Structures are given as C-alpha cells and as structure tokens.
Amino acid sequence: MIPFTVKLVPKGDFEKISIQMPDWETRFPSLISQRIAIKYRFNEMPNLSKEIQELLVEKQYVHLTLESDLDQHFLIPAPK
C-alpha cells in the first residue's frame, strides 16, 4: 500500500497506534475491522505486516502521509 502525500492533516478523529503499546498487535486489526481512522508515526510503527496490509486493502483504507512531516501517517477508511 503506497501512501499519498497531503499538505494538511486530514479532518476527523484518529486513534493513535504504536508498537510501544502492549496490545498493538490485537488493537491494530481491531481498529481496521471497525473501520476507524488511524494515525501513527513511522518511527513508532516502521513496518506494517502483510496481514495488516491485506486487511487495510480488504476494508478499503486510504494511506496518507503529511508532506511537512513524512513520519506522520494516516489510515482512513474510504467512504462506502
């Protein structure tokens, strides 16, 4: 999943995810399954597993990065 670069932070509420969270491995797929908008910093979540990437595609998420801070990533469910 290749991210699109945007100039402004997308509108809306985002759940933050990080590998520093003890339950991130179960929380991340749960947020995706619920189609909740997610944000993370690349240095806190350097790799998205194949399973996570497949789930993001299945649930039709859009992956964005912030032009002024390429470390900041946003995962947003596409409107149905």
N, C-alpha and C positions, 0 to 999 in steps of 0.2 A: 504494500500500500504506500504509494508515493504521496507525501503531503503537498498541499497547495500552500503558497505563501500569501499572507494577507497583511495589509498595512495596519489594521486596527484589531483589537481584541474583539472576538465575536460577542454579540449580545447574549445574555442569558446567564443562568446559574450553572456552574460546573462543579462536579465532585473531583477533588484532587486525589490522585493516586501516586504512590511511590513505593519502590522496593524496600524502603525503610519502614513501611507499615508491616506489622507482623502478619496481618491477614490478607495482604495484597493479592496473593495467588488465588484466593477464592473470591475476594471482593471485586477484582477487575472483571472477570467473566460475568459476575452477577450484575454489575452496573451495565455492561453491554447488553445482557439479556433483557434488562428492564428498559433499554434504550434511553439511558441517562447520559447527558453530556459530561465529558470527562476532560480534565486538563492534567498535564504532567510536564515536568522538566526533564529534558533528555538526560541530564547528569544524574537524575534520580530514577530513571527508567530507560536505560540505554538500549535495550532490545525488547521488542515485542515478539513473543514466541509465535511459532507457526499457528498454534491453536488459537491464540488471541487474534492474530491477523485474519484467520479464516472466519472467526466469529464476527469480527468487525465488518467483513465483506458480506457475510450472511445477513447481518442486521442492518446493512446499508448505511454505514457510517462514512462521514467525510473527515479526512485528516488534514488539519491546518497547522501551519507554523506562523509565528509572528515575525514579520520582516525585520523589525528593530531588535528582536531577541530570538534568534533561531533556536535557542534552547527550549523555548516555551512552545508546547504542542497542545492542540485541542482536538478532541474526537467528538464529532457532533452527528447524531442520527439524522439522516436525510428525511425530509418531510415525506409522509406517505401519500 
